[in-house]
Amino acid sequence: MIDLHSHILAGLDDGARTLEESVEIALTAARDGISVMAATPHVRDDYPTAAETMERLVLELEGILLEKGIGLRVLGGAEIAIQHLKTLSDRELRLFGLGGNPRYLLVEFPYFGWPLSLETEIWTLRRRGITPVLAHPERNPEVQLAPARVAPLVAAGALVQLTAASVDGRLGSRNKRAAAALIASGHAHIIASDAHWPGLRAAGLSRAAAAVGNPELADWLTQRVPSAIVEDEPIPPRPQTESRSLRRRFRI
């Protein structure tokens, strides 16, 4: 499996606080069957991460994991707040490319409210040849009340990433129901851990994959789509599934 959202780099944001915690996150991920993890530190007012700093820490962590024999490949990226998209140069956006691919960006979906500029920002990125990947919209109350609000964003060209702990229920029933609705409607494309440190949204995707209840769809969400992004290949077609059976599986 491939995990395209994590805060594994130490000391950059509210993720791993020490290098030891970074290694523990990596070890947990590898034991869960994850072969690749994107380091996606926050880029926003409280955490103005520089692209060069992210790149340097990714290389340092990869070297340490290699020395320790931990079979996890770490790639670059960032979780960029919507209001920060306009402040970054084309060069910075490319350096923050998700999984090292400058044609994708992980964009932090707000936890509250609905930015009026959201769809415009998606169109702007698409015109620049960048596909936005919206991080964890299922955790937003507006989406929880009306998951169909995400549909126009997907139609505009965005991909949607769900948090594993939402899918498997660790983040509560509201998050789980919203995640399930997005999966059932075909408006979810990726499941990722959003791992911060060992005790908060721990690394791992296997529980969420099992919760999907459809092995082919789970593989598409945790392996095939993330792999296409990392390898810069076309996003594979979504497996044919029966939305009614998915809704029964999630009890929505």
Buried (B, 14 or more C-beta within 10 A) or exposed (E): BBBBBBBBBBBBBEBBEEBEBBBBBBBBBBBBEBBBBBBBBBBBEEBEBBBEBBBEBBEBBBEBBEEEEBEBBBBBBBBBBBBBBEEBEEEBBBBBBBBBBBEBBBBBBBEEEEEEEBBEBBBBBBEEEBBBBBBBBBBBEBBBEEBEBBBEBBEBBBBBBBBBBBBBBBBEEBBBBBBBBBBBBBBBBBBBBBBBBBEEBBBBBBBBBEBBBBEEBBBBBBBBBBBBBBEEEEBEEBBEBEEEEBBEBBEB
